[in-house]
Amino acid sequence: MEKNSQLVVVPIIPELNLLPPAEKAKEEAAVDVNREPEYYEISGMVLHRLSRRPMEGVRVVESRSLRSTKTGSNGTYQLRFKDKPDSLYLRFALDNFMEERLIVPFSVDRYHSTTLLPEPKKLDFIPNSSFDAATQTASIENDILVRTFVSEEVREATRNDSVLFKPGIQLSLFPPISTSKLGSGAAINNLSLNLLVGYSEGLKGLEIGGFLNIDKAEVTGLQAAGFANITGGPLNGIQASGFVNSNKGSVRGIQATGFLNSSRDELLGLQGAGFLNVHKGNVKGIQAAGFANTILGDSTEIQYTVQAAGFNNFAFETGYGLQAAGFLNTAAKSFNGLQVAGFQNTTSFDLNGIQVAGFINTAGGKLRGGQFAGFINISGKASNGLQAAGFMNVSENLNGVQVAPFFNRAKDVNGLQIAFINVANNVNGVSLGFLNLVKNGYKRLEWTYFANGYHGFYFKTGTRWFYNIFHYGKRNNDLQGIGYGLGFAPVKTKQWSLNIEGIGIRILEDLITEGPFAGIETLAQARADIAVKLFWRVEAFAGVDYNWFISERYDRDTPHIDNRLIPVDARTRDYDFLHKSEWLGIHMGIRLGK
């Protein structure tokens, strides 16, 4: 037979028959309904899944009683039991075929023969194509610890029809030196005390091992080992070991170990490890590790979890909950909740929640919530919320607020940018910073002449509601000025506009020899002007300005050297080594821009 063949188990009609003794069957015309039966019987058939033909030689074992048989040439089987069972735990095995396990529950009228059609239920988890029952069985039998401490004789004896061991209590040094002898691997124990190594089919109760506990199927209760626990099926309870817990099925309870926890299917509970937790499947619980937590799920699964690690948390699927790590949090898909890391948070797709990192936050998709980083925040698509960083924020689109000391970048901004430098394509809101560069925003280059003879060039960039002004000007060849200011245009139509601005100008006689910060020679201006479109992008404007001039260039024995800038009708006041002047002026000019 091919190794990849599959097995179908068809319990055709599990029958519970009350049979009289064989020697009296022909003599009795009627059955005494008050008499206890001598045995109970269940029957069924095994078919090949592909050909649908009956299969001969399939081992059929009832796990609790260890009653076993093989199918005949017609694929049928029968099992008899002295005690009335509540339900049957059936195993079907044949070389090169996947092992099947079924629970067959039933009830019966004790006075009449009864036929039941059970609803089969797989005992072992089969989460996806990469993990199935055959893989699970093979992984337990091929585990290096199992092969090292459980002899081939003991493992093979489990599948031997002659081995019938009634489960209950097991005392073991290591297999086969135990009360179960060669049958330990087929028993489901209520109590298992293993001085060194224990080996059984499953556990419903308590198992304590000095070194290693091995259960091939389901564990319900408490499993404690000095070194490791290995379970082939689901865990419903607690696993505690000094080094490793390895579970090939779901976990509903607690795994606690000094080094590594490993599990599959579904985690409902807590994994606590001194070093690493690894789970393949869905998580609804808590992973806590000294070094790292890892969740490797299926593409259809969603993780509801809390991950706390000293170094790294990793979730392969969409996550809901909390990731907290000393260094790095990674969500391979979307994350909904809170990520907190000493260095970096990464979500490959959308983030619905908050990222807090000492250095960098990254959301590959949309951000709905907040990003807070010591250095940089990055959102690959729209950012709907708040980005706050110690250095810079980057987002595809912004619907909210970006705050950084140095740099903000977004294509389309619907909200507020606050940084030393803000860069955007379009802004429907406000960019507040020393330099605002908006591709489709407000850009103007203009030349302005004042009534006192001072004139200069201005470059304006930003949005009409907030733009930066950079200035260079001069008066004849004796004075120069460099300045910076802010402005906005509260009224703007196709033909005319109103601009209100404030600007500070550093006045120098010689910009090169004196430098821009030699003494105080400052002119502050508040100005308003109205511009009229002439043609294309050219505007003519005129307006009024109010000026404050403060200078240290004052000596009571000599005239002010900057009287060349101050009109004769200015209001002046002298202080010790300080001169202040105020005046109202007019200006006009030409403006070019969008």
C-alpha positions in Angstrom: 0.0 0.0 0.0 1.1 3.5 -0.7 2.4 5.6 2.3 0.2 8.6 1.4 -3.0 6.6 1.3 -5.8 7.7 3.7 -8.1 5.7 5.9 -11.8 6.2 6.3 -13.5 4.8 9.3 -17.2 4.1 8.9 -19.0 2.9 12.1 -21.8 1.4 10.0 -24.1 0.5 12.9 -22.5 0.3 16.3 -24.7 -2.2 18.0 -25.2 -2.8 21.7 -26.6 -6.3 22.1 -27.7 -8.0 25.3 -26.8 -11.6 24.4 -27.7 -14.7 26.5 -25.1 -17.4 27.1 -24.3 -19.3 23.9 -25.3 -22.7 25.3 -28.8 -21.4 26.3 -29.5 -19.3 23.2 -31.3 -22.1 21.4 -33.3 -23.2 24.4 -34.8 -19.9 25.4 -37.7 -18.6 23.4 -37.7 -15.3 25.1 -35.1 -13.2 26.9 -35.4 -12.6 30.6 -35.3 -8.8 30.6 -34.4 -8.7 34.3 -31.2 -10.6 33.8 -27.9 -8.8 33.5 -26.1 -9.3 30.2 -22.9 -11.3 30.1 -21.2 -9.0 27.6 -21.7 -6.0 25.3 -20.8 -5.8 21.7 -20.0 -3.0 19.1 -19.4 -3.6 15.4 -18.5 -1.6 12.4 -16.7 -1.5 9.1 -13.5 0.1 7.7 -13.3 1.3 4.1 -10.5 2.7 1.9 -11.2 6.4 1.5 -10.3 6.5 -2.2 -11.5 3.2 -3.5 -14.3 2.8 -0.9 -13.4 -0.9 -0.6 -13.4 -2.9 2.7 -10.0 -3.1 4.3 -8.6 -6.2 6.0 -6.1 -6.3 8.9 -6.9 -2.8 10.4 -6.1 -2.8 14.1 -9.1 -1.6 16.2 -8.3 -0.7 19.8 -10.5 0.6 22.6 -8.1 2.9 24.4 -9.5 2.7 27.9 -10.1 -1.0 28.2 -7.4 -1.9 25.6 -9.7 -4.4 24.0 -8.5 -4.9 20.4 -9.2 -6.8 17.2 -8.5 -6.7 13.5 -10.9 -6.2 10.6 -11.8 -9.3 8.5 -11.7 -9.7 4.8 -15.0 -7.9 4.5 -13.7 -4.9 6.5 -15.9 -5.5 9.6 -14.9 -5.7 13.2 -16.5 -6.6 16.6 -15.5 -5.7 20.1 -17.0 -7.2 23.3 -16.9 -5.7 26.8 -17.8 -7.3 30.1 -18.7 -4.0 31.7 -21.2 -1.6 30.2 -19.2 1.4 28.8 -20.5 4.9 28.7 -18.5 5.7 25.6 -15.8 4.1 23.5 -12.4 5.6 22.6 -11.5 3.8 19.4 -8.2 3.8 17.5 -7.8 2.4 13.9 -4.3 1.8 12.7 -2.7 0.2 9.7 0.8 0.6 8.4 1.2 3.3 5.8 -2.2 4.8 6.7 -3.2 7.7 8.8 -4.3 6.6 12.3 -7.9 7.5 13.1 -9.3 8.1 16.5 -13.0 8.3 17.3 -15.2 8.8 20.3 -18.4 6.7 20.0 -20.9 7.7 22.7 -24.1 5.8 23.2 -26.9 4.8 25.6 -29.1 1.7 25.5 -32.3 0.2 26.9 -30.9 -2.6 29.1 -33.8 -4.9 28.3 -33.7 -4.7 24.5 -31.1 -4.7 21.7 -30.3 -1.2 20.7 -28.7 0.2 17.5 -26.9 3.6 17.5 -25.5 5.8 14.8 -22.8 7.8 16.6 -21.4 11.1 15.5 -17.7 10.6 15.2 -15.4 13.1 16.8 -11.7 13.3 16.2 -9.7 13.3 19.4 -6.6 14.9 17.9 -6.4 18.3 16.4 -5.9 18.7 12.6 -5.5 22.5 12.1 -4.3 22.8 8.5 -2.7 21.0 5.6 0.8 21.3 7.2 -0.2 19.4 10.4 -2.4 16.3 10.5 -2.9 13.2 12.6 -0.3 11.2 10.7 2.3 14.0 11.2 1.3 14.2 14.9 1.8 10.4 15.5 5.0 10.4 13.6 6.3 13.5 15.5 5.7 11.8 18.9 7.3 8.5 17.9 10.2 10.2 16.3 10.8 12.8 19.0 14.5 12.4 20.1 13.5 12.2 23.8 10.9 9.5 23.0 13.3 7.4 20.9 16.1 7.8 23.5 14.1 6.8 26.6 11.4 4.6 25.2 12.6 1.4 23.6 11.3 0.2 20.3 10.0 -2.9 22.0 7.7 -0.8 24.2 6.6 1.4 21.4 5.8 -1.6 19.1 4.0 -3.4 21.9 1.4 -0.7 22.0 0.2 -1.8 18.6 0.3 -5.6 19.6 -3.1 -7.1 19.9 -2.0 -9.4 22.8 -1.3 -6.4 25.1 -4.3 -5.7 27.2 -3.6 -3.6 30.3 -6.4 -2.1 32.4 -5.6 1.6 33.0 -5.8 3.4 36.3 -2.6 3.8 38.3 0.9 3.6 36.9 4.2 3.4 38.8 7.3 3.6 36.7 11.0 3.8 36.8 11.3 4.0 33.0 9.5 1.9 30.4 9.1 -1.0 30.5 10.1 -1.1 34.2 6.6 -0.1 35.4 3.4 -1.5 36.7 2.1 -1.3 33.1 5.1 -3.2 31.7 4.9 -3.3 27.9 1.3 -2.0 27.9 2.1 1.5 29.2 1.8 3.1 25.8 -1.8 2.0 25.4 -3.1 3.1 28.8 -4.9 6.3 29.9 -3.9 6.8 33.5 -5.7 8.5 36.4 -2.5 8.6 38.4 1.0 8.2 37.0 4.1 8.4 39.3 7.3 8.2 37.3 10.7 8.1 39.1 12.5 8.9 35.8 10.5 8.4 32.7 6.7 7.7 32.2 5.1 6.6 28.9 1.4 6.2 28.3 -1.5 6.8 25.9 -3.0 9.7 27.9 -3.8 11.1 31.3 -6.9 12.0 33.2 -5.7 13.0 36.5 -2.2 13.5 37.9 1.2 12.7 36.5 4.5 13.4 38.2 7.9 12.6 36.7 11.3 13.0 38.1 12.7 13.6 34.6 10.3 13.0 31.7 6.6 12.5 31.1 5.4 11.2 27.7 1.7 11.0 26.8 0.8 10.1 23.2 -2.7 11.5 23.2 -4.8 13.8 25.4 -3.8 15.0 28.8 -6.4 16.2 31.3 -5.2 17.3 34.7 -1.7 18.1 36.0 1.6 17.0 34.4 4.8 17.9 36.3 8.3 16.8 35.3 11.8 17.8 36.4 13.0 18.1 32.8 10.3 17.8 30.2 6.7 17.0 29.3 5.8 15.7 25.9 2.1 15.4 24.8 0.8 14.2 21.5 -2.7 15.5 21.9 -4.7 18.3 23.6 -3.7 19.6 27.1 -6.6 20.4 29.4 -5.0 21.5 32.6 -1.4 22.3 33.7 2.0 21.3 32.3 5.0 22.3 34.5 8.6 21.3 33.8 12.1 22.5 34.6 13.2 22.8 31.0 10.7 21.9 28.1 7.0 21.5 27.6 6.1 20.1 24.1 2.5 19.7 23.2 1.4 18.6 19.7 -2.3 19.6 20.3 -4.3 22.4 21.8 -3.6 23.9 25.2 -6.5 24.9 27.5 -4.8 25.8 30.7 -1.2 26.6 31.7 2.2 25.6 30.3 5.0 26.7 32.7 8.7 25.8 32.1 12.2 27.1 32.8 13.2 27.2 29.1 10.7 26.4 26.3 7.0 25.9 25.8 5.8 24.5 22.4 2.2 23.9 21.4 -0.2 23.8 18.5 -3.8 24.3 17.5 -5.4 26.6 20.0 -4.0 28.2 23.1 -6.6 29.1 25.7 -4.7 30.1 28.8 -1.1 30.9 29.8 2.3 30.0 28.4 5.1 31.0 30.8 8.7 30.3 29.9 12.1 31.5 31.2 13.3 31.8 27.6 10.9 31.0 24.7 7.2 30.3 24.0 6.2 29.0 20.5 2.6 28.3 19.5 1.4 27.3 16.1 -2.3 28.1 15.8 -4.9 30.4 17.3 -4.2 32.1 20.7 -6.7 33.4 23.2 -4.5 33.9 26.3 -1.2 35.0 27.5 2.4 34.3 26.5 5.1 35.4 28.9 8.8 34.7 28.3 12.2 36.0 29.5 13.4 36.2 25.9 10.8 35.7 23.1 7.2 34.8 22.3 6.2 33.5 18.9 2.8 32.7 17.4 2.7 30.9 14.0 -0.9 30.8 13.0 -3.1 29.9 10.0 -4.1 32.5 7.4 -7.7 32.3 8.6 -6.9 32.8 12.3 -7.1 35.8 14.6 -5.0 36.0 17.8 -6.5 37.4 21.0 -3.5 37.5 23.1 -1.1 39.2 25.5 2.6 38.7 24.7 5.2 39.9 27.2 8.9 39.2 26.6 12.2 40.5 27.7 13.4 40.7 24.1 11.0 39.9 21.3 7.3 39.2 20.5 6.2 37.8 17.1 2.7 37.2 15.9 2.3 35.7 12.4 -1.5 36.4 12.1 -3.8 39.3 12.8 -3.6 40.1 16.5 -5.9 41.6 19.2 -4.4 42.5 22.5 -1.1 43.5 23.9 2.6 43.1 22.8 5.2 44.3 25.3 8.9 43.6 24.8 12.2 44.9 26.0 13.4 45.2 22.4 11.1 44.3 19.5 7.4 43.6 18.8 6.4 42.2 15.4 3.0 41.5 14.0 3.3 39.9 10.5 -0.2 41.1 9.6 -2.6 43.6 11.2 -2.6 44.3 14.9 -5.4 45.7 17.1 -4.4 46.8 20.5 -1.2 48.1 22.1 2.4 47.5 21.2 5.1 48.6 23.6 8.8 48.1 23.0 12.1 49.4 24.2 13.4 49.7 20.6 10.9 48.9 17.8 7.3 48.0 17.0 6.4 46.6 13.6 3.0 45.8 12.1 3.1 44.7 8.5 -0.4 45.6 7.7 -3.0 47.8 9.5 -2.6 49.0 13.1 -5.7 49.8 15.1 -4.4 50.9 18.4 -1.3 52.4 19.9 2.4 51.8 19.2 5.0 53.0 21.8 8.7 52.5 21.2 12.0 53.9 22.4 13.2 54.2 18.8 10.9 53.4 15.9 7.3 52.4 15.1 6.3 51.0 11.8 2.8 50.2 10.4 2.8 48.9 6.9 -0.9 49.6 6.3 -3.3 52.1 7.8 -2.9 53.5 11.3 -6.0 54.1 13.4 -4.8 55.3 16.8 -1.4 56.6 17.9 2.3 56.1 17.3 4.7 57.4 19.9 8.5 56.9 19.3 11.7 58.3 20.6 13.0 58.7 17.1 10.7 57.9 14.1 7.1 56.8 13.3 6.2 55.3 9.9 2.8 54.5 8.5 2.7 53.0 5.1 -0.8 54.2 4.2 -3.2 56.5 5.9 -2.6 57.7 9.4 -5.8 58.3 11.3 -4.9 59.6 14.7 -1.7 60.9 16.2 2.0 60.4 15.3 4.4 61.8 17.9 8.2 61.2 17.6 11.4 62.6 19.0 12.8 63.2 15.5 10.4 62.5 12.6 7.0 61.1 11.4 6.3 59.7 8.0 2.9 58.7 6.7 1.4 58.1 3.2 -1.7 60.2 4.1 -2.5 62.0 7.4 -6.0 62.3 8.9 -5.0 63.7 12.3 -1.9 65.1 13.9 1.9 64.7 13.3 4.2 66.2 16.0 8.0 66.0 15.8 10.8 68.3 16.7 12.5 68.1 13.3 10.5 66.5 10.4 7.0 65.4 9.3 6.2 63.9 5.9 2.8 63.0 4.4 1.3 63.1 1.0 -2.2 64.3 1.8 -2.7 66.1 5.1 -6.2 66.5 6.6 -5.3 67.8 10.0 -2.2 69.3 11.7 1.5 69.0 11.2 3.9 70.4 13.8 7.6 70.2 13.2 10.7 72.2 12.3 10.2 71.0 8.7 6.9 69.8 7.3 6.6 68.2 3.8 3.3 67.3 2.1 1.7 67.2 -1.4 -1.6 68.6 -0.3 -2.7 70.1 3.0 -6.3 70.6 4.0 -5.5 71.9 7.4 -2.4 73.5 8.9 1.3 72.8 8.7 3.1 74.6 11.6 6.9 74.8 11.3 9.9 76.8 10.5 9.8 75.4 6.9 6.6 74.1 5.3 7.0 72.6 1.9 3.6 71.8 0.3 3.8 70.7 -3.3 0.3 71.9 -4.2 0.2 74.6 -1.5 1.0 78.3 -1.3 4.2 79.4 -3.0 5.1 83.1 -3.8 8.2 85.0 -4.9 7.9 88.8 -4.6 9.7 92.1 -4.6 8.7 94.8 -2.2 9.6 98.5 -2.0 9.1 100.6 1.2 8.6 104.3 1.6 12.0 104.7 3.5 13.8 103.4 0.5 14.4 99.8 1.8 13.5 97.1 -0.7 14.0 93.3 -1.0 12.9 89.9 -2.1 10.6 87.5 -0.2 10.0 83.8 -0.7 6.8 82.4 0.8 5.9 78.7 1.2 3.2 76.7 3.0 -0.6 77.0 2.8 -2.7 80.0 2.5 -3.6 79.6 6.2 0.0 79.4 7.4 3.1 80.1 5.3 6.8 80.8 6.0 8.5 84.0 4.8 12.3 84.1 4.0 13.7 87.6 3.2 16.8 89.4 1.9 16.8 93.2 1.4 18.9 96.3 1.2 18.8 100.1 1.2 21.1 101.5 -1.5 24.5 100.1 -0.8 24.8 101.0 2.9 22.3 98.6 4.6 21.4 95.0 4.2 18.8 92.8 5.9 17.9 89.1 6.3 14.7 88.0 7.9 12.1 85.4 8.6 8.4 85.6 9.1 4.9 84.1 9.1 1.8 84.9 7.3 -1.7 83.9 6.1 -4.2 84.9 3.4 -7.7 85.0 5.0 -9.2 86.1 1.7 -8.2 84.7 -1.7 -10.1 84.7 -4.9 -9.1 84.3 -8.5 -8.7 88.1 -9.0 -7.5 89.4 -5.6 -6.3 88.4 -2.2 -5.6 89.8 1.3 -2.4 88.9 3.1 -1.5 89.6 6.8 2.1 89.0 7.8 4.6 89.4 10.5 8.4 89.4 9.9 11.6 90.1 11.8 14.6 91.5 9.9 18.3 91.6 11.0 19.8 94.9 9.8 23.5 95.1 9.0 25.8 97.6 7.4 28.1 94.8 6.2 26.6 91.3 6.3 30.0 89.6 5.5 32.2 91.4 8.0 29.7 91.8 10.8 28.0 88.4 10.6 24.3 87.9 11.1 24.4 88.0 14.9 26.7 91.0 15.7 24.8 93.1 18.1 21.1 94.0 18.1 19.9 95.8 14.9 16.4 94.4 14.5 13.4 95.6 12.5 10.0 94.0 13.3 7.2 94.5 10.8 3.5 93.8 10.9 2.0 94.3 7.5 -1.2 93.9 5.5 -1.6 94.3 1.7 -4.1 93.7 -1.0 -3.0 92.0 -4.3 -4.7 92.2 -7.7 -4.0 89.8 -10.5 -2.5 91.4 -13.5 -2.0 88.4 -15.9 -1.0 84.7 -15.7 0.5 84.3 -12.2 1.6 87.9 -11.7 0.0 90.1 -9.1 0.6 93.8 -8.0 0.0 94.6 -4.4 0.1 97.6 -2.0 -0.4 97.9 1.7 0.5 99.4 5.1 3.1 98.3 7.6 3.9 99.1 11.2 7.5 99.0 12.2 9.5 98.6 15.4 13.2 99.2 15.3 15.6 98.4 18.2 19.3 99.1 18.0 22.4 99.0 20.2 24.1 101.4 17.8 23.6 104.5 19.9 26.1 106.8 21.4 24.9 110.1 23.1 27.9 111.9 21.6 27.3 110.8 18.0 24.2 110.6 15.8 22.5 107.2 15.1 24.2 105.5 12.2 20.9 103.8 11.3 18.9 107.1 10.9 19.2 106.3 7.2 16.5 103.6 7.8 14.3 105.5 10.3 11.9 108.2 8.9 12.2 111.6 10.4 8.6 111.5 11.7 9.2 108.2 13.7 8.5 108.1 17.4 11.8 107.4 19.1 13.0 106.8 22.6 16.5 106.3 23.9 17.6 104.1 26.7 21.1 103.4 28.0 22.9 101.9 25.0 19.6 101.1 23.4 17.5 103.0 20.8 13.8 102.2 19.9 11.8 103.7 17.0 8.3 103.1 15.8 6.6 104.3 12.6 3.8 103.6 10.2 4.7 103.1 6.5 3.4 102.0 3.2 4.8 99.5 0.7 4.1 98.1 -2.8 5.4 95.4 -5.0 5.1 92.6 -7.6 4.3 89.0 -6.7 4.7 85.8 -8.7 3.2 82.5 -7.8 0.3 80.0 -8.0 
